[in-house]
């Protein structure tokens, strides 16, 4: 009888496994798809007269009081965060984030011209809008991009401190929504908070260190 020991393959930890790389085509498709879904989500949130967190939420609030299109306000508020992304996460990440931000701004001009909503239940528009925005952001994260703003801060906190990006962003978004209480009815603010929870739970559950390894 043979006494040779049969070696069993040792399972590699997620950190030790070789990382797969997205192709250029996959990255372009990811940027377009993620930006489109996020912009569609913001469109539904706006039509529901709700707000969301991050620089998108700040931009939606300013868009209602300033004679400036949402796209312009959104790009302006994101600029400092894009610079932070370039310094801390590399200029390739920053370039992809600028592209995603520009695409979202362009799509935000498209939706009002392509979609006519005679009625939209506030709860549906807010919750589904945040769900779509969360999935869009998740796609962008998976392709090493973001929408700037609090996305950058949340990703840095996850990478440097090990904090879940979704939970970090939820905390920051809550601060923005608290400010919105100064200008919006209490019911709208509470619904907006519920929407922000939906968005950030999507990120927290699906974007975790070591879980997704493609680059």
PLY file of the C-alpha trace (Angstrom):
ply
format ascii 1.0
element vertex 215
property float x
property float y
property float z
element edge 214
property int vertex1
property int vertex2
end_header
0.00 0.00 0.00
1.39 3.37 -0.97
2.28 5.67 1.87
2.65 8.74 -0.28
0.87 11.77 1.03
-1.55 13.41 -1.35
-1.13 17.16 -1.21
-4.36 19.06 -1.20
-4.55 22.48 -2.80
-4.50 25.26 -0.28
-7.26 27.83 -0.71
-5.85 31.27 -1.19
-7.12 34.15 0.83
-8.89 36.90 -1.16
-5.79 39.09 -0.77
-3.52 36.36 -2.20
-5.65 35.50 -5.22
-4.59 37.03 -8.52
-6.70 40.03 -9.46
-8.59 40.13 -12.72
-8.47 43.26 -14.79
-11.34 44.86 -16.62
-10.78 45.51 -20.29
-10.92 49.05 -21.64
-14.33 48.31 -23.18
-15.65 47.00 -19.86
-14.42 50.11 -18.05
-16.07 52.44 -20.57
-19.32 50.47 -20.34
-19.11 50.54 -16.55
-18.63 54.31 -16.44
-21.54 54.94 -18.80
-23.88 52.46 -17.09
-23.04 53.56 -13.56
-23.36 57.25 -14.38
-26.65 56.69 -16.20
-28.23 54.74 -13.33
-27.06 57.28 -10.77
-28.41 60.17 -12.84
-31.74 58.39 -13.34
-31.95 57.86 -9.59
-31.32 61.56 -8.92
-33.96 62.46 -11.52
-36.56 60.35 -9.70
-35.53 61.78 -6.32
-35.87 65.33 -7.64
-39.27 64.61 -9.21
-40.41 63.20 -5.87
-39.45 66.59 -4.32
-37.03 64.78 -2.03
-33.30 65.17 -1.59
-30.39 62.85 -1.08
-27.00 63.10 0.58
-23.55 64.00 -0.66
-22.73 66.73 -3.14
-25.65 65.50 -5.25
-28.01 66.37 -2.40
-26.35 69.74 -1.87
-26.63 70.40 -5.60
-30.32 69.48 -5.65
-30.96 71.91 -2.80
-29.00 74.72 -4.46
-30.68 74.02 -7.79
-34.01 74.93 -6.19
-32.84 78.33 -4.97
-30.26 79.37 -7.58
-30.90 80.20 -11.26
-28.20 77.72 -12.24
-28.74 74.27 -13.80
-28.15 71.24 -11.60
-25.38 70.02 -13.91
-23.32 73.19 -13.38
-23.81 73.22 -9.60
-22.95 69.52 -9.35
-19.71 69.91 -11.30
-18.65 72.93 -9.23
-19.28 71.32 -5.83
-17.39 68.20 -6.89
-14.18 69.92 -7.98
-12.43 69.98 -4.55
-13.19 66.29 -4.01
-11.86 65.37 -7.45
-8.58 67.10 -6.56
-8.50 65.14 -3.28
-9.08 61.93 -5.23
-6.16 62.71 -7.52
-3.79 63.37 -4.62
-4.83 60.38 -2.50
-6.04 57.73 -4.96
-4.11 58.61 -8.10
-4.86 60.74 -11.13
-6.17 57.75 -13.09
-8.95 57.35 -10.52
-9.51 61.12 -10.60
-9.75 61.11 -14.41
-12.34 58.31 -14.37
-14.27 60.16 -11.66
-14.25 63.37 -13.72
-15.58 61.37 -16.67
-18.33 59.80 -14.55
-19.27 63.18 -13.06
-19.44 64.74 -16.52
-21.57 61.88 -17.82
-23.97 62.22 -14.88
-24.27 65.96 -15.52
-25.00 65.30 -19.21
-27.57 62.60 -18.43
-29.25 64.94 -15.93
-30.00 67.26 -18.87
-31.36 64.36 -20.92
-33.90 62.86 -18.52
-36.28 65.87 -18.28
-36.43 65.99 -22.08
-36.93 62.26 -22.55
-39.29 61.44 -19.68
-42.58 63.12 -18.82
-43.95 62.22 -15.41
-47.51 63.36 -14.80
-47.50 61.85 -11.32
-44.99 60.07 -9.10
-45.64 58.76 -5.61
-43.07 60.45 -3.34
-42.18 57.23 -1.51
-41.68 55.33 -4.77
-39.62 58.07 -6.40
-37.42 58.54 -3.33
-36.76 54.89 -2.52
-36.41 53.61 -6.09
-34.36 56.67 -7.01
-31.90 56.01 -4.19
-31.78 52.31 -5.08
-30.87 53.16 -8.68
-28.30 55.73 -7.54
-26.75 53.22 -5.14
-26.43 50.55 -7.83
-24.95 53.13 -10.18
-22.33 54.17 -7.61
-21.52 50.52 -6.90
-20.83 49.93 -10.60
-18.54 52.97 -10.67
-16.67 51.78 -7.56
-16.13 48.40 -9.23
-14.51 50.17 -12.18
-12.27 52.30 -9.96
-14.23 55.49 -10.35
-16.64 57.58 -8.29
-18.96 60.54 -8.55
-16.56 62.63 -6.51
-17.93 64.27 -3.42
-18.47 62.07 -0.38
-17.76 58.99 -2.52
-14.06 59.90 -2.38
-14.07 60.43 1.39
-15.94 57.16 1.98
-13.59 55.15 -0.24
-10.52 56.63 1.42
-11.93 55.82 4.87
-12.51 52.21 3.79
-9.05 51.82 2.30
-7.08 53.62 5.03
-9.14 52.83 8.14
-11.10 49.70 7.19
-14.45 51.42 7.69
-17.30 50.34 5.41
-17.68 52.92 2.64
-21.47 52.70 2.76
-21.63 53.42 6.48
-19.17 56.32 6.24
-21.18 57.86 3.43
-24.41 57.32 5.36
-23.02 59.38 8.23
-21.98 62.18 5.90
-25.27 62.04 4.02
-27.17 62.32 7.30
-25.44 65.65 7.96
-26.58 66.98 4.56
-30.13 65.78 5.16
-30.13 67.43 8.57
-29.33 70.73 6.85
-32.15 70.15 4.38
-34.55 70.16 7.34
-34.10 73.94 7.40
-35.76 74.26 4.00
-38.00 71.19 3.57
-41.06 69.79 5.40
-40.36 67.22 8.10
-42.14 64.45 6.16
-39.97 65.05 3.09
-36.81 65.00 5.22
-37.77 61.72 6.90
-38.52 60.13 3.51
-35.21 61.41 2.20
-33.41 59.84 5.17
-35.07 56.50 4.39
-33.87 56.83 0.80
-30.32 57.60 1.92
-30.38 54.46 4.07
-31.40 52.39 1.03
-28.59 53.86 -1.09
-25.87 53.34 1.49
-26.98 49.86 2.53
-26.54 48.85 -1.13
-22.95 50.12 -0.94
-22.21 48.68 2.50
-23.50 45.19 1.60
-21.84 44.95 -1.79
-18.63 46.98 -1.61
-16.44 45.39 1.04
-12.65 44.97 1.28
-11.49 41.74 -0.40
-14.91 40.78 -1.72
-14.49 42.09 -5.27
-11.03 41.81 -6.77
-11.28 42.95 -10.40
-9.41 46.17 -11.18
0 1
1 2
2 3
3 4
4 5
5 6
6 7
7 8
8 9
9 10
10 11
11 12
12 13
13 14
14 15
15 16
16 17
17 18
18 19
19 20
20 21
21 22
22 23
23 24
24 25
25 26
26 27
27 28
28 29
29 30
30 31
31 32
32 33
33 34
34 35
35 36
36 37
37 38
38 39
39 40
40 41
41 42
42 43
43 44
44 45
45 46
46 47
47 48
48 49
49 50
50 51
51 52
52 53
53 54
54 55
55 56
56 57
57 58
58 59
59 60
60 61
61 62
62 63
63 64
64 65
65 66
66 67
67 68
68 69
69 70
70 71
71 72
72 73
73 74
74 75
75 76
76 77
77 78
78 79
79 80
80 81
81 82
82 83
83 84
84 85
85 86
86 87
87 88
88 89
89 90
90 91
91 92
92 93
93 94
94 95
95 96
96 97
97 98
98 99
99 100
100 101
101 102
102 103
103 104
104 105
105 106
106 107
107 108
108 109
109 110
110 111
111 112
112 113
113 114
114 115
115 116
116 117
117 118
118 119
119 120
120 121
121 122
122 123
123 124
124 125
125 126
126 127
127 128
128 129
129 130
130 131
131 132
132 133
133 134
134 135
135 136
136 137
137 138
138 139
139 140
140 141
141 142
142 143
143 144
144 145
145 146
146 147
147 148
148 149
149 150
150 151
151 152
152 153
153 154
154 155
155 156
156 157
157 158
158 159
159 160
160 161
161 162
162 163
163 164
164 165
165 166
166 167
167 168
168 169
169 170
170 171
171 172
172 173
173 174
174 175
175 176
176 177
177 178
178 179
179 180
180 181
181 182
182 183
183 184
184 185
185 186
186 187
187 188
188 189
189 190
190 191
191 192
192 193
193 194
194 195
195 196
196 197
197 198
198 199
199 200
200 201
201 202
202 203
203 204
204 205
205 206
206 207
207 208
208 209
209 210
210 211
211 212
212 213
213 214
